[in-house]
Amino acid sequence: MTNLQTILDNVRTVAHNYNLKYRLEFLYENDIGARIRLALVLSHNESNYHRTLVEGRGFSQDMQSILEEELVIELTKKHNAWTASYEQTVKPTISKPGQLATQRIIGEINQALKA
């Protein structure tokens, strides 16, 4: 079975391929899971995004106003297999329905869990 670090690396690669910001939020003890935030940030908001993180306001209303989309992924190991649950925490403001950047990658992440 693939270890957690490999899974995290795979998810980071998928996020990078879609120009999404990858933020590891939490690791469970004994490498049994993790929580990751993937966000779509438009280029004109890049500096605001990084400044908000440095200021420690990554979960504030300030951050939500900077993001176009955000998806929280909860990874867990169950019975020698990795599973993921997904929660769209910031809905898109400019994307068209059905073409959400964060939604398009779910299938790829699910495949990455099996790698």
N, C-alpha and C positions, 0 to 999 in steps of 0.2 A: 504494500500500500504506500502511496506517495505521502511524504511527510508534509507538515504544515508549511514549512518555509518554501518548498517547491510550489505548493498551491498558491501561496501569497505572491511568489514571483510570477506565476502564470497569470494571475488576476491583474497584477501590475502591468504586465505586457499587453493584455487585452485592453486595459484602460488607456495605456499609452497609444495603442493603435487607433483609438477613437478620440484622441486628444482630450481625455478626461483627467482631472486631477485625482490622484490616488492618495488617500489619507488613512493609514492604519490607526484605528481608534482604540482598540483593546485586544489583548491576547489573553486567552484563558490559560489557567495553569495546566501544566503537563501537555501542552501543545494539542489540546482537544478542540480548539476553535479560535475564532477571531471575529472582530467586527471591523468592517472597512466602509469608508465613505468614498464614493466616486461622484465627482461633480463636473458639470460643464460650466466653464467660465469663459466668457468672451474675451478676446484679446484686450479690449479697452478696460476691462476690469481686473486684469492680471495683477497689477500693482496693489490695488485695493484688497484683493484676495490674500496676497502674501502679507500685507501689512496687518490685516485683521487676524490672521493666524499668529503672527509674531506678538501681537498685543494680547493674545490669549482669549480672543472673542470668537473663536471658531464655531460656537453654537448659538451665537446671538442673532438678533434680528438684523444687525449690520451684515452678517455673513449671508443670511438668506436673501437680502436685497441684492447681493453681488452675484449670486448663482443663478444660472438659467435653469439648471436641473440638478438634482442630487438623488442618489440611490444609496441606501444603506444595505450592506450585504452582511448577513450573519452566517459565518461558516462554522459547521460543527461536524465532528467525527462520530458516526454512529455505526456500530457493527462492522468495523473495518471498511467503511465507505464514507466519503465526504459528501455532505449535503449543504445546500445554501437556501436561505430565505431572503427575500427581497422586499424592501419598503421604499417607495418613492416619497421622499421627505420634502422635496421642493419640486413642484410641478413646473413644466416648461412655460416660459413666457413668450418665446418667439418660435419654437418648433411647431411643426404641424402635427396634429394628432396622428398616431400610428407611425410616426417617424422620430420618436424620442431617441436621442443618442443613448441614454441609459437603458432604455428598453431593448434596443437592438442588440446589446451585448450579452444579455442574459443567457441566450443559447450558447454563446462562446464560453462564457464562464462555467456553465454547467458541463461543457465538454472538458474544460481545463481541470475540473474536479476529478475527472476520470483518468487524467494523464498519468 
